[in-house]
Amino acid sequence: MALINPTLVLNCGSSSLKYALISEDGETRIEGLAEALGNSDARIKHKNLDGSKVEINIPNSGAHTEALKIILGELIAEYKPVAVGHRVVHGGDKFTKATVINDEVLAHIEELASLAPLHNPANAAGIHAINELFPELPQVAIFDTAFHQTMPAHAYRYAIPKELFEEHHIRRYGFHGTSHAYVSNRASELTEKDGKHGWIVAHLGNGCSATAIYDGKSLDTSMGVTPLEGLIMGTRSGDVDPSLHAMLHRKLGLSIDEIDTLLNKKSGLLGISGVSNDMRNLEEADKNGNADAALALDMFAYRVAKYILSYTAALPELTGVVFTGGIGENGADMRAKIVSHLKHLGAKFDAQKNQDLFRGAEGSFHAPDSAVEFWVVPTDEEFQIMSETRAVLGL
């Protein structure tokens, strides 16, 4: 195994840094996660080229720069990257594709922090850290929102006063773009159907989104101006009545910030069940007779199915549904629960094939006489970021 002309992929969160060093052919990689950044227990969990693992403490309550110094110095020093690809969550309506980072681009990423306050500042911190450590390396921003810039206006506009869109850019942007791009491309490679393909991709994990994709282009997606809109998620409510904010303020005296925290961090599967935001825990509680856990599972499946059915309206034709993300890839029982709501599509699935798809397995589980295809495709956002980075740089 060798890492030839590798690309460094960085996904910086507010207190974490996921990284991968991927060879130019995409076949080999080193990867890891720096977590609890800014805390005394900050550490790096690293996986070497041969699969062996190592854990390293980051001294001085290390932040992103300190973590990258260790990663680039001690862990991958012998494999000099040719470029760095950064996941950037929000690109607003300015960035429609992978973009080489310069001072102007970095400034725009920081300006967009108001639309993604938990993510864009952390993404910018990773860029600053590389600028400090390896200023000669070309850097590219891969925006979560860019993939969805192909949505038509009737899908991305809100029914609010026009000036809010024109002056303040309030519109639906969508997220999980790199995942939806990779998974839909991969599904089109796997299917035996000729011609253009229409997929509905369900990215289901702690964060969830569904996207209607035709011929590789996003036509509608469930997340909006922020990642709160759409499906029920681990701790996020998804769609609620917009007047809920005013009602909670009047009835309970909650502030806007408190309501925002409630809907983003205390709702979703956790809020419904009172048990957990982890699907595995809910399924176990359901087996033990917990009615709230059962309701959370039913609501989750119904909301996903409802979005899948609604997104058939966005597609010129429907080839099938693709599941990805932690739940989408491993939750066979939840997949079955979702598909059971899709009977009006002529959807039929093979129960055994469905049960066999977990822990990184890729494959289909539709029955031979199903009118639509069903696939499980493990997402690989790092590969997608690497590919787009190399493409924009001409590597």
C-alpha positions in Angstrom: 0.0 0.0 0.0 1.2 3.5 -0.8 -0.2 7.0 -0.6 0.7 8.6 -3.9 0.2 12.4 -4.3 -2.4 12.4 -1.4 -5.0 15.0 -0.7 -5.7 16.0 2.9 -9.4 16.3 3.6 -10.5 18.3 6.7 -13.9 18.5 8.3 -13.7 20.9 11.2 -16.4 21.1 13.8 -16.6 23.5 16.7 -14.8 21.0 19.0 -13.7 18.3 16.6 -11.6 17.8 13.5 -12.2 14.8 11.2 -9.4 14.2 8.7 -8.3 11.8 6.0 -5.2 11.7 3.8 -6.3 9.9 0.5 -4.2 8.7 -2.3 -4.8 10.1 -5.8 -6.5 6.9 -6.9 -8.8 7.0 -3.9 -7.9 3.4 -2.9 -5.8 4.0 0.2 -6.1 6.4 3.1 -5.0 7.4 6.6 -7.8 8.9 8.7 -8.7 10.0 12.2 -10.6 12.2 14.5 -9.4 14.9 16.9 -12.1 15.5 19.5 -12.9 17.5 22.6 -10.8 20.3 21.2 -10.5 23.2 23.6 -10.9 20.9 26.6 -8.3 19.3 28.9 -9.1 15.9 27.5 -8.5 16.8 23.9 -7.2 13.8 21.9 -6.6 12.4 18.5 -7.9 8.9 17.5 -5.7 8.0 14.5 -5.9 5.0 12.0 -2.7 4.2 10.2 -2.3 3.0 6.6 -2.0 -0.6 7.8 -5.2 -0.3 9.9 -3.5 0.0 13.3 -4.8 2.6 15.6 -3.2 5.0 18.0 -4.6 7.6 20.5 -2.7 10.8 21.3 -3.5 13.4 23.9 -3.3 17.1 22.7 -1.6 19.2 25.3 -2.6 22.7 26.5 -6.3 22.1 25.9 -5.4 22.1 22.2 -7.6 23.7 19.5 -7.6 23.2 15.7 -4.0 24.5 15.1 -2.5 22.4 17.8 -4.3 19.3 16.6 -3.2 19.9 13.0 0.4 20.4 14.2 0.4 16.9 15.6 -1.5 15.4 12.7 0.7 16.9 10.0 3.9 16.6 12.1 3.9 13.3 14.0 1.2 11.3 12.2 1.4 12.0 8.5 4.7 13.8 8.1 6.2 11.2 5.7 3.2 11.7 3.3 3.2 15.3 2.1 -0.2 16.3 0.8 -0.4 18.0 -2.6 -3.6 19.9 -1.6 -6.1 20.4 1.2 -9.9 20.0 0.7 -12.1 21.6 3.4 -15.7 20.8 4.1 -17.5 24.1 4.5 -21.1 23.9 5.6 -22.6 27.1 4.3 -21.6 28.8 1.1 -24.8 31.0 0.8 -25.9 31.7 -2.7 -22.4 32.9 -3.8 -20.6 29.6 -4.0 -22.1 27.1 -6.4 -19.2 24.7 -6.8 -15.8 23.7 -5.3 -13.8 26.9 -4.9 -10.0 27.6 -4.5 -9.6 29.4 -1.3 -8.0 32.9 -1.2 -8.4 35.8 1.2 -11.6 36.9 -0.4 -13.2 33.5 -0.3 -12.1 33.0 3.3 -13.7 36.4 4.2 -17.0 35.3 2.7 -16.9 32.0 4.6 -16.5 34.0 7.8 -19.3 36.4 6.8 -21.7 33.5 6.4 -21.3 32.5 10.0 -24.6 34.1 10.7 -26.3 31.4 8.6 -24.2 28.5 10.2 -22.9 29.8 13.5 -21.8 26.4 14.8 -20.1 25.3 11.6 -18.6 28.1 9.4 -16.3 29.6 12.2 -14.9 26.1 12.8 -14.5 25.5 9.0 -12.6 28.9 8.8 -10.4 27.9 11.8 -9.2 24.9 9.8 -8.3 27.1 6.9 -6.4 29.5 9.1 -4.5 26.7 10.7 -3.3 25.3 7.3 -2.4 28.9 6.2 -0.2 29.1 9.3 1.4 25.7 9.1 1.6 25.1 5.3 0.9 28.4 3.5 2.2 27.0 0.2 -0.4 24.3 0.0 -3.4 25.0 -2.3 -6.7 24.8 -0.4 -10.2 24.2 -1.8 -13.6 24.8 -0.1 -16.3 22.1 -0.8 -19.6 23.6 0.3 -22.4 21.5 1.7 -24.8 24.0 0.1 -23.2 24.1 -3.3 -24.7 20.8 -4.6 -28.2 22.2 -4.0 -27.7 25.4 -6.0 -29.3 23.6 -9.0 -32.7 23.8 -7.2 -35.3 25.8 -9.1 -36.7 28.9 -7.5 -40.0 27.3 -6.8 -38.2 24.8 -4.6 -35.7 27.1 -2.8 -37.8 30.2 -2.2 -39.9 30.7 1.0 -43.4 32.3 0.8 -42.2 35.4 2.6 -41.8 39.0 1.5 -39.6 39.3 -1.5 -37.2 41.8 0.1 -36.2 39.2 2.7 -34.9 37.1 -0.1 -33.3 39.9 -2.1 -31.7 41.9 0.7 -31.1 39.2 3.4 -30.8 36.0 1.3 -33.4 34.2 3.3 -34.1 31.1 1.2 -33.7 27.3 1.4 -30.1 26.2 0.9 -30.0 22.5 1.9 -27.1 20.6 3.5 -25.4 17.2 3.4 -24.5 18.2 -0.2 -21.3 16.2 -0.5 -23.0 13.1 0.8 -26.0 13.4 -1.5 -23.6 14.0 -4.5 -21.5 10.9 -3.7 -24.4 8.6 -3.0 -26.5 9.5 -6.0 -23.4 9.2 -8.3 -22.7 5.8 -6.9 -26.3 4.6 -7.2 -26.2 5.6 -10.9 -23.0 3.5 -11.3 -24.7 0.5 -9.6 -28.1 0.5 -11.3 -28.6 -1.5 -14.5 -31.2 1.0 -15.8 -30.0 3.0 -18.8 -30.4 6.7 -19.4 -30.8 9.5 -16.8 -31.7 8.5 -13.3 -34.0 10.0 -10.7 -33.1 9.3 -7.1 -34.4 10.2 -3.8 -31.6 10.0 -1.3 -32.4 9.6 2.3 -29.3 10.6 4.4 -30.4 9.3 7.9 -28.2 9.7 11.0 -28.2 12.1 13.9 -28.8 14.7 11.2 -31.2 13.7 8.5 -32.1 15.1 5.1 -33.8 13.9 1.9 -33.0 15.1 -1.6 -34.6 14.6 -5.0 -31.8 14.2 -7.6 -32.2 13.9 -11.4 -29.3 13.4 -13.7 -26.9 14.3 -10.9 -28.6 17.6 -10.0 -30.4 18.5 -6.8 -34.0 19.5 -7.5 -35.3 19.8 -4.0 -34.0 19.0 -0.5 -35.5 18.9 3.0 -33.2 21.1 5.0 -33.7 24.9 4.6 -31.9 28.1 5.5 -30.5 26.1 8.4 -30.2 22.3 9.0 -33.3 22.4 11.4 -35.9 22.1 8.6 -37.3 18.9 7.3 -37.1 15.4 8.7 -37.2 14.4 12.4 -33.6 14.0 13.5 -31.7 12.8 16.6 -32.2 16.0 18.6 -33.7 18.4 16.0 -37.4 18.7 15.6 -37.6 19.1 11.8 -40.7 20.7 10.5 -42.9 22.5 13.1 -45.6 25.2 12.9 -43.7 28.5 12.5 -46.0 30.0 15.1 -44.6 27.6 17.7 -41.9 30.1 18.5 -44.4 32.8 19.4 -46.6 30.4 21.3 -43.7 29.1 23.4 -42.7 32.6 24.1 -46.2 33.7 25.2 -47.1 30.6 27.2 -43.7 29.7 28.8 -41.8 32.9 28.5 -39.0 31.3 26.6 -36.6 33.5 24.7 -35.7 33.1 21.0 -32.4 31.5 22.0 -34.0 29.1 24.4 -36.5 28.1 21.8 -33.7 27.6 19.3 -31.9 25.4 21.7 -35.0 23.4 22.5 -35.7 22.7 18.8 -32.1 21.9 17.9 -30.8 20.0 20.9 -33.8 18.8 23.0 -36.3 17.7 20.3 -36.4 15.0 17.6 -36.1 11.4 18.6 -34.8 12.4 22.0 -37.6 14.8 22.7 -40.4 12.4 21.6 -39.0 9.4 23.4 -37.4 10.9 26.5 -35.0 8.0 26.1 -32.3 8.7 23.6 -31.4 10.2 20.2 -29.8 6.9 19.2 -32.0 4.7 17.1 -30.4 1.5 18.5 -31.4 2.5 22.1 -34.9 3.4 20.9 -35.4 0.0 19.1 -34.2 -1.8 22.3 -36.6 0.3 24.4 -39.4 -0.4 22.0 -38.8 -4.2 22.3 -39.1 -3.7 26.1 -42.5 -2.1 25.7 -41.7 1.6 25.9 -44.6 3.4 24.1 -42.8 6.7 23.7 -39.9 5.0 22.0 -42.3 3.2 19.7 -44.0 6.5 18.8 -40.6 8.1 18.1 -39.8 5.3 15.6 -43.2 5.5 14.0 -43.0 9.3 13.6 -39.5 9.1 12.2 -40.4 6.5 9.5 -43.6 8.3 8.6 -41.9 11.6 8.1 -39.2 10.1 5.9 -41.7 8.3 3.8 -43.9 11.4 3.5 -40.9 13.3 2.1 -40.0 10.5 -0.2 -43.5 10.5 -1.7 -43.6 14.3 -1.9 -40.3 14.4 -3.8 -41.6 12.2 -6.6 -43.3 15.5 -7.7 -39.8 17.0 -8.2 -38.4 14.3 -10.4 -39.2 13.8 -14.2 -39.0 10.1 -13.4 -38.2 8.0 -10.3 -35.5 5.3 -10.5 -35.4 4.6 -6.9 -34.6 5.4 -3.3 -31.1 5.3 -1.8 -30.4 5.1 1.9 -27.2 6.3 3.5 -25.9 7.7 6.9 -25.6 5.8 10.1 -29.3 4.8 10.3 -29.8 4.5 6.6 -26.8 2.2 6.2 -27.4 0.0 9.3 -31.0 0.3 10.3 -32.7 -2.6 8.4 -35.8 -2.5 10.5 -36.2 1.2 10.0 -35.7 0.9 6.3 -38.4 -1.7 6.2 -40.7 0.5 8.2 -40.1 3.4 5.8 -40.6 1.3 2.7 -43.9 -0.1 4.0 -45.4 3.4 3.6 -44.5 3.5 -0.1 -47.0 1.0 -1.3 -48.6 3.5 -3.7 -45.3 3.6 -5.7 -45.6 -0.1 -6.3 -42.6 -0.6 -4.0 -41.7 -4.1 -3.0 -38.5 -5.2 -1.1 -36.7 -8.4 -0.3 -36.7 -8.7 3.5 -33.6 -10.9 3.6 -31.5 -8.7 1.3 -32.5 -5.8 3.5 -31.4 -7.5 6.7 -28.1 -8.4 5.1 -27.2 -4.8 4.4 -25.3 -3.2 7.4 -21.8 -2.3 8.6 -20.6 -0.8 5.4 -22.4 -3.2 3.0 -23.4 -1.8 -0.3 -26.3 -3.2 -2.4 -29.9 -3.3 -3.4 -32.9 -4.8 -1.6 -35.8 -4.2 -4.0 -37.8 -7.2 -5.1 -37.6 -8.3 -8.8 -41.1 -7.0 -9.4 -40.8 -3.7 -7.5 -41.7 -0.6 -9.5 -38.8 1.3 -7.9 -35.3 0.3 -6.8 -34.0 0.4 -3.3 -30.3 0.8 -2.5 -28.0 1.1 0.5 -24.9 3.1 -0.3 -22.5 3.9 2.5 -21.6 7.6 2.1 -18.0 8.6 1.6 -17.9 12.4 1.9 -14.1 12.4 2.2 -13.7 10.7 -1.2 -16.2 13.2 -2.7 -14.3 16.2 -1.2 -11.0 14.7 -2.4 -12.4 14.2 -5.9 -13.8 17.7 -6.2 -10.6 19.3 -4.7 -8.4 17.6 -7.3 -10.8 18.4 -10.1 -10.9 22.1 -9.4 -7.1 22.2 -9.1 -6.5 20.1 -12.3 -4.6 17.5 -10.4 
